[in-house]
Amino acid sequence: MAELEGIVRRLEGGQGRLEEAIDAYERGAALRRHCEHKLAEAEARVQAIVEGPDGAPAGLREFRDAG
């Protein structure tokens, strides 16, 4: 995420040559996709914890008993 933020700052500041800006943009797009993928994975893991095996909301007691 820090690398992505640095790329955005450089692009917004107009630093570097056109070719470098294009490379940075491509790298930023790849990093954005990676971050979105990681976020989706984390959301799915949280959802699996919150929901029970049948898709119904799981209570804290059920979660403790499952472990």
mmCIF file as Biopython writes it, N, C-alpha, C and O atoms, coordinates in Angstrom:
data_model
#
loop_
_atom_site.group_PDB
_atom_site.id
_atom_site.type_symbol
_atom_site.label_atom_id
_atom_site.label_alt_id
_atom_site.label_comp_id
_atom_site.label_asym_id
_atom_site.label_entity_id
_atom_site.label_seq_id
_atom_site.pdbx_PDB_ins_code
_atom_site.Cartn_x
_atom_site.Cartn_y
_atom_site.Cartn_z
_atom_site.occupancy
_atom_site.B_iso_or_equiv
_atom_site.auth_seq_id
_atom_site.auth_asym_id
_atom_site.pdbx_PDB_model_num
ATOM 1   N N  . MET A ? 1  ? 0.831   -1.183  0.000   1.0 0.0 1  A 1 
ATOM 2   C CA . MET A ? 1  ? 0.000   0.000   0.000   1.0 0.0 1  A 1 
ATOM 3   C C  . MET A ? 1  ? 0.879   1.251   0.000   1.0 0.0 1  A 1 
ATOM 4   O O  . MET A ? 1  ? 0.570   2.226   -0.685  1.0 0.0 1  A 1 
ATOM 5   N N  . ALA A ? 2  ? 1.955   1.226   0.753   1.0 0.0 2  A 1 
ATOM 6   C CA . ALA A ? 2  ? 2.860   2.377   0.796   1.0 0.0 2  A 1 
ATOM 7   C C  . ALA A ? 2  ? 3.472   2.636   -0.574  1.0 0.0 2  A 1 
ATOM 8   O O  . ALA A ? 2  ? 3.628   3.785   -0.987  1.0 0.0 2  A 1 
ATOM 9   N N  . GLU A ? 3  ? 3.819   1.557   -1.276  1.0 0.0 3  A 1 
ATOM 10  C CA . GLU A ? 3  ? 4.383   1.720   -2.621  1.0 0.0 3  A 1 
ATOM 11  C C  . GLU A ? 3  ? 3.353   2.350   -3.552  1.0 0.0 3  A 1 
ATOM 12  O O  . GLU A ? 3  ? 3.683   3.229   -4.348  1.0 0.0 3  A 1 
ATOM 13  N N  . LEU A ? 4  ? 2.120   1.902   -3.450  1.0 0.0 4  A 1 
ATOM 14  C CA . LEU A ? 4  ? 1.045   2.453   -4.273  1.0 0.0 4  A 1 
ATOM 15  C C  . LEU A ? 4  ? 0.845   3.939   -3.981  1.0 0.0 4  A 1 
ATOM 16  O O  . LEU A ? 4  ? 0.677   4.735   -4.905  1.0 0.0 4  A 1 
ATOM 17  N N  . GLU A ? 5  ? 0.863   4.309   -2.716  1.0 0.0 5  A 1 
ATOM 18  C CA . GLU A ? 5  ? 0.718   5.722   -2.347  1.0 0.0 5  A 1 
ATOM 19  C C  . GLU A ? 5  ? 1.865   6.568   -2.903  1.0 0.0 5  A 1 
ATOM 20  O O  . GLU A ? 5  ? 1.647   7.689   -3.361  1.0 0.0 5  A 1 
ATOM 21  N N  . GLY A ? 6  ? 3.084   6.031   -2.862  1.0 0.0 6  A 1 
ATOM 22  C CA . GLY A ? 6  ? 4.229   6.743   -3.417  1.0 0.0 6  A 1 
ATOM 23  C C  . GLY A ? 6  ? 4.101   6.952   -4.918  1.0 0.0 6  A 1 
ATOM 24  O O  . GLY A ? 6  ? 4.440   8.013   -5.441  1.0 0.0 6  A 1 
ATOM 25  N N  . ILE A ? 7  ? 3.611   5.936   -5.599  1.0 0.0 7  A 1 
ATOM 26  C CA . ILE A ? 7  ? 3.408   6.042   -7.049  1.0 0.0 7  A 1 
ATOM 27  C C  . ILE A ? 7  ? 2.391   7.133   -7.354  1.0 0.0 7  A 1 
ATOM 28  O O  . ILE A ? 7  ? 2.599   7.949   -8.252  1.0 0.0 7  A 1 
ATOM 29  N N  . VAL A ? 8  ? 1.297   7.147   -6.609  1.0 0.0 8  A 1 
ATOM 30  C CA . VAL A ? 8  ? 0.259   8.156   -6.828  1.0 0.0 8  A 1 
ATOM 31  C C  . VAL A ? 8  ? 0.830   9.551   -6.607  1.0 0.0 8  A 1 
ATOM 32  O O  . VAL A ? 8  ? 0.568   10.458  -7.397  1.0 0.0 8  A 1 
ATOM 33  N N  . ARG A ? 9  ? 1.605   9.732   -5.545  1.0 0.0 9  A 1 
ATOM 34  C CA . ARG A ? 9  ? 2.212   11.054  -5.278  1.0 0.0 9  A 1 
ATOM 35  C C  . ARG A ? 9  ? 3.115   11.489  -6.417  1.0 0.0 9  A 1 
ATOM 36  O O  . ARG A ? 9  ? 3.071   12.644  -6.839  1.0 0.0 9  A 1 
ATOM 37  N N  . ARG A ? 10 ? 3.940   10.567  -6.923  1.0 0.0 10 A 1 
ATOM 38  C CA . ARG A ? 10 ? 4.839   10.915  -8.020  1.0 0.0 10 A 1 
ATOM 39  C C  . ARG A ? 10 ? 4.062   11.273  -9.282  1.0 0.0 10 A 1 
ATOM 40  O O  . ARG A ? 10 ? 4.396   12.240  -9.968  1.0 0.0 10 A 1 
ATOM 41  N N  . LEU A ? 11 ? 3.034   10.501  -9.585  1.0 0.0 11 A 1 
ATOM 42  C CA . LEU A ? 11 ? 2.236   10.783  -10.777 1.0 0.0 11 A 1 
ATOM 43  C C  . LEU A ? 11 ? 1.498   12.107  -10.642 1.0 0.0 11 A 1 
ATOM 44  O O  . LEU A ? 11 ? 1.447   12.890  -11.590 1.0 0.0 11 A 1 
ATOM 45  N N  . GLU A ? 12 ? 0.934   12.360  -9.483  1.0 0.0 12 A 1 
ATOM 46  C CA . GLU A ? 12 ? 0.220   13.616  -9.269  1.0 0.0 12 A 1 
ATOM 47  C C  . GLU A ? 12 ? 1.163   14.814  -9.303  1.0 0.0 12 A 1 
ATOM 48  O O  . GLU A ? 12 ? 0.775   15.905  -9.723  1.0 0.0 12 A 1 
ATOM 49  N N  . GLY A ? 13 ? 2.392   14.608  -8.865  1.0 0.0 13 A 1 
ATOM 50  C CA . GLY A ? 13 ? 3.372   15.689  -8.838  1.0 0.0 13 A 1 
ATOM 51  C C  . GLY A ? 13 ? 4.028   15.931  -10.193 1.0 0.0 13 A 1 
ATOM 52  O O  . GLY A ? 13 ? 4.776   16.895  -10.354 1.0 0.0 13 A 1 
ATOM 53  N N  . GLY A ? 14 ? 3.756   15.071  -11.160 1.0 0.0 14 A 1 
ATOM 54  C CA . GLY A ? 14 ? 4.325   15.245  -12.486 1.0 0.0 14 A 1 
ATOM 55  C C  . GLY A ? 14 ? 5.822   14.970  -12.535 1.0 0.0 14 A 1 
ATOM 56  O O  . GLY A ? 14 ? 6.514   15.455  -13.430 1.0 0.0 14 A 1 
ATOM 57  N N  . GLN A ? 15 ? 6.321   14.199  -11.586 1.0 0.0 15 A 1 
ATOM 58  C CA . GLN A ? 15 ? 7.749   13.899  -11.559 1.0 0.0 15 A 1 
ATOM 59  C C  . GLN A ? 15 ? 8.074   12.807  -12.573 1.0 0.0 15 A 1 
ATOM 60  O O  . GLN A ? 15 ? 7.271   11.899  -12.788 1.0 0.0 15 A 1 
ATOM 61  N N  . GLY A ? 16 ? 9.212   12.889  -13.177 1.0 0.0 16 A 1 
ATOM 62  C CA . GLY A ? 16 ? 9.683   11.861  -14.088 1.0 0.0 16 A 1 
ATOM 63  C C  . GLY A ? 16 ? 9.247   12.089  -15.522 1.0 0.0 16 A 1 
ATOM 64  O O  . GLY A ? 16 ? 8.482   13.003  -15.831 1.0 0.0 16 A 1 
ATOM 65  N N  . ARG A ? 17 ? 9.761   11.224  -16.385 1.0 0.0 17 A 1 
ATOM 66  C CA . ARG A ? 17 ? 9.447   11.290  -17.809 1.0 0.0 17 A 1 
ATOM 67  C C  . ARG A ? 17 ? 8.192   10.487  -18.106 1.0 0.0 17 A 1 
ATOM 68  O O  . ARG A ? 17 ? 7.704   9.741   -17.257 1.0 0.0 17 A 1 
ATOM 69  N N  . LEU A ? 18 ? 7.677   10.645  -19.309 1.0 0.0 18 A 1 
ATOM 70  C CA . LEU A ? 18 ? 6.444   9.982   -19.715 1.0 0.0 18 A 1 
ATOM 71  C C  . LEU A ? 18 ? 6.562   8.460   -19.576 1.0 0.0 18 A 1 
ATOM 72  O O  . LEU A ? 18 ? 5.662   7.815   -19.038 1.0 0.0 18 A 1 
ATOM 73  N N  . GLU A ? 19 ? 7.647   7.896   -20.051 1.0 0.0 19 A 1 
ATOM 74  C CA . GLU A ? 19 ? 7.821   6.437   -19.984 1.0 0.0 19 A 1 
ATOM 75  C C  . GLU A ? 19 ? 7.830   5.960   -18.528 1.0 0.0 19 A 1 
ATOM 76  O O  . GLU A ? 19 ? 7.247   4.924   -18.208 1.0 0.0 19 A 1 
ATOM 77  N N  . GLU A ? 20 ? 8.484   6.707   -17.663 1.0 0.0 20 A 1 
ATOM 78  C CA . GLU A ? 20 ? 8.502   6.355   -16.246 1.0 0.0 20 A 1 
ATOM 79  C C  . GLU A ? 20 ? 7.105   6.467   -15.648 1.0 0.0 20 A 1 
ATOM 80  O O  . GLU A ? 20 ? 6.715   5.649   -14.815 1.0 0.0 20 A 1 
ATOM 81  N N  . ALA A ? 21 ? 6.352   7.478   -16.072 1.0 0.0 21 A 1 
ATOM 82  C CA . ALA A ? 21 ? 4.996   7.655   -15.577 1.0 0.0 21 A 1 
ATOM 83  C C  . ALA A ? 21 ? 4.103   6.492   -16.018 1.0 0.0 21 A 1 
ATOM 84  O O  . ALA A ? 21 ? 3.273   6.014   -15.244 1.0 0.0 21 A 1 
ATOM 85  N N  . ILE A ? 22 ? 4.274   6.046   -17.252 1.0 0.0 22 A 1 
ATOM 86  C CA . ILE A ? 22 ? 3.483   4.916   -17.748 1.0 0.0 22 A 1 
ATOM 87  C C  . ILE A ? 22 ? 3.832   3.653   -16.966 1.0 0.0 22 A 1 
ATOM 88  O O  . ILE A ? 22 ? 2.942   2.907   -16.558 1.0 0.0 22 A 1 
ATOM 89  N N  . ASP A ? 23 ? 5.125   3.413   -16.759 1.0 0.0 23 A 1 
ATOM 90  C CA . ASP A ? 23 ? 5.553   2.250   -15.974 1.0 0.0 23 A 1 
ATOM 91  C C  . ASP A ? 23 ? 4.991   2.314   -14.550 1.0 0.0 23 A 1 
ATOM 92  O O  . ASP A ? 23 ? 4.509   1.317   -14.014 1.0 0.0 23 A 1 
ATOM 93  N N  . ALA A ? 24 ? 5.061   3.497   -13.956 1.0 0.0 24 A 1 
ATOM 94  C CA . ALA A ? 24 ? 4.551   3.669   -12.600 1.0 0.0 24 A 1 
ATOM 95  C C  . ALA A ? 24 ? 3.043   3.441   -12.556 1.0 0.0 24 A 1 
ATOM 96  O O  . ALA A ? 24 ? 2.532   2.837   -11.614 1.0 0.0 24 A 1 
ATOM 97  N N  . TYR A ? 25 ? 2.339   3.918   -13.566 1.0 0.0 25 A 1 
ATOM 98  C CA . TYR A ? 25 ? 0.888   3.729   -13.627 1.0 0.0 25 A 1 
ATOM 99  C C  . TYR A ? 25 ? 0.548   2.242   -13.723 1.0 0.0 25 A 1 
ATOM 100 O O  . TYR A ? 25 ? -0.355  1.760   -13.040 1.0 0.0 25 A 1 
ATOM 101 N N  . GLU A ? 26 ? 1.276   1.523   -14.575 1.0 0.0 26 A 1 
ATOM 102 C CA . GLU A ? 26 ? 1.045   0.083   -14.721 1.0 0.0 26 A 1 
ATOM 103 C C  . GLU A ? 26 ? 1.327   -0.648  -13.418 1.0 0.0 26 A 1 
ATOM 104 O O  . GLU A ? 26 ? 0.573   -1.536  -13.020 1.0 0.0 26 A 1 
ATOM 105 N N  . ARG A ? 27 ? 2.414   -0.271  -12.754 1.0 0.0 27 A 1 
ATOM 106 C CA . ARG A ? 27 ? 2.746   -0.895  -11.466 1.0 0.0 27 A 1 
ATOM 107 C C  . ARG A ? 27 ? 1.668   -0.568  -10.438 1.0 0.0 27 A 1 
ATOM 108 O O  . ARG A ? 27 ? 1.259   -1.437  -9.668  1.0 0.0 27 A 1 
ATOM 109 N N  . GLY A ? 28 ? 1.209   0.671   -10.421 1.0 0.0 28 A 1 
ATOM 110 C CA . GLY A ? 28 ? 0.154   1.072   -9.502  1.0 0.0 28 A 1 
ATOM 111 C C  . GLY A ? 28 ? -1.131  0.300   -9.733  1.0 0.0 28 A 1 
ATOM 112 O O  . GLY A ? 28 ? -1.799  -0.104  -8.782  1.0 0.0 28 A 1 
ATOM 113 N N  . ALA A ? 29 ? -1.477  0.096   -10.999 1.0 0.0 29 A 1 
ATOM 114 C CA . ALA A ? 29 ? -2.688  -0.667  -11.323 1.0 0.0 29 A 1 
ATOM 115 C C  . ALA A ? 29 ? -2.560  -2.108  -10.841 1.0 0.0 29 A 1 
ATOM 116 O O  . ALA A ? 29 ? -3.520  -2.676  -10.321 1.0 0.0 29 A 1 
ATOM 117 N N  . ALA A ? 30 ? -1.385  -2.699  -11.008 1.0 0.0 30 A 1 
ATOM 118 C CA . ALA A ? 30 ? -1.157  -4.064  -10.536 1.0 0.0 30 A 1 
ATOM 119 C C  . ALA A ? 30 ? -1.241  -4.126  -9.008  1.0 0.0 30 A 1 
ATOM 120 O O  . ALA A ? 30 ? -1.820  -5.061  -8.453  1.0 0.0 30 A 1 
ATOM 121 N N  . LEU A ? 31 ? -0.672  -3.143  -8.341  1.0 0.0 31 A 1 
ATOM 122 C CA . LEU A ? 31 ? -0.739  -3.108  -6.876  1.0 0.0 31 A 1 
ATOM 123 C C  . LEU A ? 31 ? -2.179  -2.923  -6.396  1.0 0.0 31 A 1 
ATOM 124 O O  . LEU A ? 31 ? -2.584  -3.523  -5.400  1.0 0.0 31 A 1 
ATOM 125 N N  . ARG A ? 32 ? -2.943  -2.100  -7.096  1.0 0.0 32 A 1 
ATOM 126 C CA . ARG A ? 32 ? -4.345  -1.890  -6.732  1.0 0.0 32 A 1 
ATOM 127 C C  . ARG A ? 32 ? -5.119  -3.199  -6.846  1.0 0.0 32 A 1 
ATOM 128 O O  . ARG A ? 32 ? -5.903  -3.541  -5.960  1.0 0.0 32 A 1 
ATOM 129 N N  . ARG A ? 33 ? -4.896  -3.931  -7.939  1.0 0.0 33 A 1 
ATOM 130 C CA . ARG A ? 33 ? -5.574  -5.224  -8.108  1.0 0.0 33 A 1 
ATOM 131 C C  . ARG A ? 33 ? -5.188  -6.190  -7.005  1.0 0.0 33 A 1 
ATOM 132 O O  . ARG A ? 33 ? -6.033  -6.917  -6.482  1.0 0.0 33 A 1 
ATOM 133 N N  . HIS A ? 34 ? -3.901  -6.198  -6.648  1.0 0.0 34 A 1 
ATOM 134 C CA . HIS A ? 34 ? -3.422  -7.074  -5.570  1.0 0.0 34 A 1 
ATOM 135 C C  . HIS A ? 34 ? -4.102  -6.720  -4.249  1.0 0.0 34 A 1 
ATOM 136 O O  . HIS A ? 34 ? -4.551  -7.606  -3.522  1.0 0.0 34 A 1 
ATOM 137 N N  . CYS A ? 35 ? -4.176  -5.428  -3.941  1.0 0.0 35 A 1 
ATOM 138 C CA . CYS A ? 35 ? -4.811  -4.987  -2.689  1.0 0.0 35 A 1 
ATOM 139 C C  . CYS A ? 35 ? -6.294  -5.335  -2.681  1.0 0.0 35 A 1 
ATOM 140 O O  . CYS A ? 35 ? -6.821  -5.775  -1.659  1.0 0.0 35 A 1 
ATOM 141 N N  . GLU A ? 36 ? -6.967  -5.142  -3.804  1.0 0.0 36 A 1 
ATOM 142 C CA . GLU A ? 36 ? -8.388  -5.487  -3.886  1.0 0.0 36 A 1 
ATOM 143 C C  . GLU A ? 36 ? -8.597  -6.984  -3.681  1.0 0.0 36 A 1 
ATOM 144 O O  . GLU A ? 36 ? -9.557  -7.392  -3.027  1.0 0.0 36 A 1 
ATOM 145 N N  . HIS A ? 37 ? -7.703  -7.807  -4.239  1.0 0.0 37 A 1 
ATOM 146 C CA . HIS A ? 37 ? -7.787  -9.255  -4.078  1.0 0.0 37 A 1 
ATOM 147 C C  . HIS A ? 37 ? -7.603  -9.635  -2.615  1.0 0.0 37 A 1 
ATOM 148 O O  . HIS A ? 37 ? -8.358  -10.450 -2.084  1.0 0.0 37 A 1 
ATOM 149 N N  . LYS A ? 38 ? -6.607  -9.052  -1.963  1.0 0.0 38 A 1 
ATOM 150 C CA . LYS A ? 38 ? -6.352  -9.338  -0.544  1.0 0.0 38 A 1 
ATOM 151 C C  . LYS A ? 38 ? -7.540  -8.909  0.313   1.0 0.0 38 A 1 
ATOM 152 O O  . LYS A ? 38 ? -7.918  -9.619  1.244   1.0 0.0 38 A 1 
ATOM 153 N N  . LEU A ? 39 ? -8.123  -7.766  0.010   1.0 0.0 39 A 1 
ATOM 154 C CA . LEU A ? 39 ? -9.284  -7.290  0.746   1.0 0.0 39 A 1 
ATOM 155 C C  . LEU A ? 39 ? -10.461 -8.245  0.566   1.0 0.0 39 A 1 
ATOM 156 O O  . LEU A ? 39 ? -11.151 -8.563  1.534   1.0 0.0 39 A 1 
ATOM 157 N N  . ALA A ? 40 ? -10.696 -8.700  -0.653  1.0 0.0 40 A 1 
ATOM 158 C CA . ALA A ? 40 ? -11.793 -9.643  -0.906  1.0 0.0 40 A 1 
ATOM 159 C C  . ALA A ? 40 ? -11.569 -10.946 -0.137  1.0 0.0 40 A 1 
ATOM 160 O O  . ALA A ? 40 ? -12.517 -11.513 0.406   1.0 0.0 40 A 1 
ATOM 161 N N  . GLU A ? 41 ? -10.331 -11.421 -0.086  1.0 0.0 41 A 1 
ATOM 162 C CA . GLU A ? 41 ? -10.014 -12.633 0.681   1.0 0.0 41 A 1 
ATOM 163 C C  . GLU A ? 41 ? -10.314 -12.426 2.157   1.0 0.0 41 A 1 
ATOM 164 O O  . GLU A ? 41 ? -10.910 -13.291 2.798   1.0 0.0 41 A 1 
ATOM 165 N N  . ALA A ? 42 ? -9.905  -11.288 2.698   1.0 0.0 42 A 1 
ATOM 166 C CA . ALA A ? 42 ? -10.146 -10.997 4.107   1.0 0.0 42 A 1 
ATOM 167 C C  . ALA A ? 42 ? -11.638 -10.894 4.390   1.0 0.0 42 A 1 
ATOM 168 O O  . ALA A ? 42 ? -12.110 -11.405 5.406   1.0 0.0 42 A 1 
ATOM 169 N N  . GLU A ? 43 ? -12.383 -10.243 3.509   1.0 0.0 43 A 1 
ATOM 170 C CA . GLU A ? 43 ? -13.831 -10.128 3.692   1.0 0.0 43 A 1 
ATOM 171 C C  . GLU A ? 43 ? -14.486 -11.506 3.678   1.0 0.0 43 A 1 
ATOM 172 O O  . GLU A ? 43 ? -15.391 -11.763 4.472   1.0 0.0 43 A 1 
ATOM 173 N N  . ALA A ? 44 ? -14.045 -12.394 2.792   1.0 0.0 44 A 1 
ATOM 174 C CA . ALA A ? 44 ? -14.600 -13.745 2.726   1.0 0.0 44 A 1 
ATOM 175 C C  . ALA A ? 44 ? -14.298 -14.522 4.003   1.0 0.0 44 A 1 
ATOM 176 O O  . ALA A ? 44 ? -15.150 -15.264 4.492   1.0 0.0 44 A 1 
ATOM 177 N N  . ARG A ? 45 ? -13.098 -14.360 4.544   1.0 0.0 45 A 1 
ATOM 178 C CA . ARG A ? 45 ? -12.737 -15.041 5.791   1.0 0.0 45 A 1 
ATOM 179 C C  . ARG A ? 45 ? -13.593 -14.548 6.944   1.0 0.0 45 A 1 
ATOM 180 O O  . ARG A ? 45 ? -14.066 -15.345 7.754   1.0 0.0 45 A 1 
ATOM 181 N N  . VAL A ? 46 ? -13.796 -13.237 7.023   1.0 0.0 46 A 1 
ATOM 182 C CA . VAL A ? 46 ? -14.635 -12.675 8.082   1.0 0.0 46 A 1 
ATOM 183 C C  . VAL A ? 46 ? -16.063 -13.179 7.930   1.0 0.0 46 A 1 
ATOM 184 O O  . VAL A ? 46 ? -16.699 -13.552 8.916   1.0 0.0 46 A 1 
ATOM 185 N N  . GLN A ? 47 ? -16.568 -13.193 6.706   1.0 0.0 47 A 1 
ATOM 186 C CA . GLN A ? 47 ? -17.931 -13.667 6.460   1.0 0.0 47 A 1 
ATOM 187 C C  . GLN A ? 47 ? -18.069 -15.119 6.887   1.0 0.0 47 A 1 
ATOM 188 O O  . GLN A ? 47 ? -19.092 -15.492 7.461   1.0 0.0 47 A 1 
ATOM 189 N N  . ALA A ? 48 ? -17.072 -15.941 6.623   1.0 0.0 48 A 1 
ATOM 190 C CA . ALA A ? 48 ? -17.117 -17.350 7.017   1.0 0.0 48 A 1 
ATOM 191 C C  . ALA A ? 48 ? -17.142 -17.490 8.534   1.0 0.0 48 A 1 
ATOM 192 O O  . ALA A ? 48 ? -17.761 -18.414 9.062   1.0 0.0 48 A 1 
ATOM 193 N N  . ILE A ? 49 ? -16.474 -16.584 9.233   1.0 0.0 49 A 1 
ATOM 194 C CA . ILE A ? 49 ? -16.476 -16.621 10.695  1.0 0.0 49 A 1 
ATOM 195 C C  . ILE A ? 49 ? -17.843 -16.200 11.229  1.0 0.0 49 A 1 
ATOM 196 O O  . ILE A ? 49 ? -18.360 -16.793 12.176  1.0 0.0 49 A 1 
ATOM 197 N N  . VAL A ? 50 ? -18.418 -15.180 10.617  1.0 0.0 50 A 1 
ATOM 198 C CA . VAL A ? 50 ? -19.681 -14.614 11.091  1.0 0.0 50 A 1 
ATOM 199 C C  . VAL A ? 50 ? -20.845 -15.558 10.804  1.0 0.0 50 A 1 
ATOM 200 O O  . VAL A ? 50 ? -21.764 -15.671 11.615  1.0 0.0 50 A 1 
ATOM 201 N N  . GLU A ? 51 ? -20.814 -16.229 9.671   1.0 0.0 51 A 1 
ATOM 202 C CA . GLU A ? 51 ? -21.903 -17.132 9.303   1.0 0.0 51 A 1 
ATOM 203 C C  . GLU A ? 51 ? -21.627 -18.542 9.793   1.0 0.0 51 A 1 
ATOM 204 O O  . GLU A ? 51 ? -20.478 -18.976 9.869   1.0 0.0 51 A 1 
ATOM 205 N N  . GLY A ? 52 ? -22.690 -19.241 10.119  1.0 0.0 52 A 1 
ATOM 206 C CA . GLY A ? 52 ? -22.580 -20.642 10.490  1.0 0.0 52 A 1 
ATOM 207 C C  . GLY A ? 52 ? -22.469 -21.506 9.251   1.0 0.0 52 A 1 
ATOM 208 O O  . GLY A ? 52 ? -22.498 -20.988 8.135   1.0 0.0 52 A 1 
ATOM 209 N N  . PRO A ? 53 ? -22.342 -22.818 9.425   1.0 0.0 53 A 1 
ATOM 210 C CA . PRO A ? 53 ? -22.186 -23.720 8.281   1.0 0.0 53 A 1 
ATOM 211 C C  . PRO A ? 53 ? -23.379 -23.703 7.325   1.0 0.0 53 A 1 
ATOM 212 O O  . PRO A ? 53 ? -23.209 -23.970 6.136   1.0 0.0 53 A 1 
ATOM 213 N N  . ASP A ? 54 ? -24.574 -23.398 7.815   1.0 0.0 54 A 1 
ATOM 214 C CA . ASP A ? 54 ? -25.752 -23.381 6.954   1.0 0.0 54 A 1 
ATOM 215 C C  . ASP A ? 54 ? -26.028 -21.998 6.384   1.0 0.0 54 A 1 
ATOM 216 O O  . ASP A ? 54 ? -27.061 -21.796 5.746   1.0 0.0 54 A 1 
ATOM 217 N N  . GLY A ? 55 ? -25.125 -21.038 6.599   1.0 0.0 55 A 1 
ATOM 218 C CA . GLY A ? 55 ? -25.292 -19.690 6.092   1.0 0.0 55 A 1 
ATOM 219 C C  . GLY A ? 55 ? -26.013 -18.768 7.044   1.0 0.0 55 A 1 
ATOM 220 O O  . GLY A ? 55 ? -26.091 -17.563 6.804   1.0 0.0 55 A 1 
ATOM 221 N N  . ALA A ? 56 ? -26.548 -19.323 8.134   1.0 0.0 56 A 1 
ATOM 222 C CA . ALA A ? 56 ? -27.230 -18.503 9.135   1.0 0.0 56 A 1 
ATOM 223 C C  . ALA A ? 56 ? -26.187 -17.826 10.022  1.0 0.0 56 A 1 
ATOM 224 O O  . ALA A ? 56 ? -25.087 -18.351 10.191  1.0 0.0 56 A 1 
ATOM 225 N N  . PRO A ? 57 ? -26.518 -16.674 10.584  1.0 0.0 57 A 1 
ATOM 226 C CA . PRO A ? 57 ? -25.562 -16.007 11.466  1.0 0.0 57 A 1 
ATOM 227 C C  . PRO A ? 57 ? -25.167 -16.913 12.628  1.0 0.0 57 A 1 
ATOM 228 O O  . PRO A ? 57 ? -26.020 -17.538 13.257  1.0 0.0 57 A 1 
ATOM 229 N N  . ALA A ? 58 ? -23.894 -16.976 12.901  1.0 0.0 58 A 1 
ATOM 230 C CA . ALA A ? 58 ? -23.386 -17.788 14.003  1.0 0.0 58 A 1 
ATOM 231 C C  . ALA A ? 58 ? -23.220 -16.906 15.226  1.0 0.0 58 A 1 
ATOM 232 O O  . ALA A ? 58 ? -22.748 -15.773 15.123  1.0 0.0 58 A 1 
ATOM 233 N N  . GLY A ? 59 ? -23.594 -17.404 16.343  1.0 0.0 59 A 1 
ATOM 234 C CA . GLY A ? 59 ? -23.411 -16.674 17.592  1.0 0.0 59 A 1 
ATOM 235 C C  . GLY A ? 59 ? -22.024 -16.927 18.139  1.0 0.0 59 A 1 
ATOM 236 O O  . GLY A ? 59 ? -21.317 -17.816 17.664  1.0 0.0 59 A 1 
ATOM 237 N N  . LEU A ? 60 ? -21.636 -16.166 19.118  1.0 0.0 60 A 1 
ATOM 238 C CA . LEU A ? 60 ? -20.321 -16.325 19.727  1.0 0.0 60 A 1 
ATOM 239 C C  . LEU A ? 60 ? -20.202 -17.700 20.364  1.0 0.0 60 A 1 
ATOM 240 O O  . LEU A ? 60 ? -19.151 -18.334 20.276  1.0 0.0 60 A 1 
ATOM 241 N N  . ARG A ? 61 ? -21.253 -18.160 20.995  1.0 0.0 61 A 1 
ATOM 242 C CA . ARG A ? 61 ? -21.233 -19.471 21.641  1.0 0.0 61 A 1 
ATOM 243 C C  . ARG A ? 61 ? -20.960 -20.557 20.597  1.0 0.0 61 A 1 
ATOM 244 O O  . ARG A ? 61 ? -20.135 -21.440 20.829  1.0 0.0 61 A 1 
ATOM 245 N N  . GLU A ? 62 ? -21.639 -20.499 19.457  1.0 0.0 62 A 1 
ATOM 246 C CA . GLU A ? 62 ? -21.424 -21.495 18.407  1.0 0.0 62 A 1 
ATOM 247 C C  . GLU A ? 62 ? -19.982 -21.464 17.922  1.0 0.0 62 A 1 
ATOM 248 O O  . GLU A ? 62 ? -19.382 -22.510 17.672  1.0 0.0 62 A 1 
ATOM 249 N N  . PHE A ? 63 ? -19.429 -20.269 17.791  1.0 0.0 63 A 1 
ATOM 250 C CA . PHE A ? 63 ? -18.057 -20.143 17.329  1.0 0.0 63 A 1 
ATOM 251 C C  . PHE A ? 63 ? -17.097 -20.782 18.330  1.0 0.0 63 A 1 
ATOM 252 O O  . PHE A ? 63 ? -16.180 -21.505 17.940  1.0 0.0 63 A 1 
ATOM 253 N N  . ARG A ? 64 ? -17.303 -20.519 19.607  1.0 0.0 64 A 1 
ATOM 254 C CA . ARG A ? 64 ? -16.434 -21.108 20.643  1.0 0.0 64 A 1 
ATOM 255 C C  . ARG A ? 64 ? -16.571 -22.626 20.659  1.0 0.0 64 A 1 
ATOM 256 O O  . ARG A ? 64 ? -15.574 -23.334 20.799  1.0 0.0 64 A 1 
ATOM 257 N N  . ASP A ? 65 ? -17.778 -23.127 20.520  1.0 0.0 65 A 1 
ATOM 258 C CA . ASP A ? 65 ? -18.004 -24.566 20.542  1.0 0.0 65 A 1 
ATOM 259 C C  . ASP A ? 65 ? -17.378 -25.252 19.344  1.0 0.0 65 A 1 
ATOM 260 O O  . ASP A ? 65 ? -16.992 -26.419 19.421  1.0 0.0 65 A 1 
ATOM 261 N N  . ALA A ? 66 ? -17.279 -24.528 18.232  1.0 0.0 66 A 1 
ATOM 262 C CA . ALA A ? 66 ? -16.730 -25.120 17.010  1.0 0.0 66 A 1 
ATOM 263 C C  . ALA A ? 66 ? -15.229 -25.329 17.121  1.0 0.0 66 A 1 
ATOM 264 O O  . ALA A ? 66 ? -14.671 -26.164 16.410  1.0 0.0 66 A 1 
ATOM 265 N N  . GLY A ? 67 ? -14.567 -24.587 17.996  1.0 0.0 67 A 1 
ATOM 266 C CA . GLY A ? 67 ? -13.117 -24.660 18.095  1.0 0.0 67 A 1 
ATOM 267 C C  . GLY A ? 67 ? -12.694 -25.721 18.960  1.0 0.0 67 A 1 
ATOM 268 O O  . GLY A ? 67 ? -11.494 -25.919 19.153  1.0 0.0 67 A 1 
#
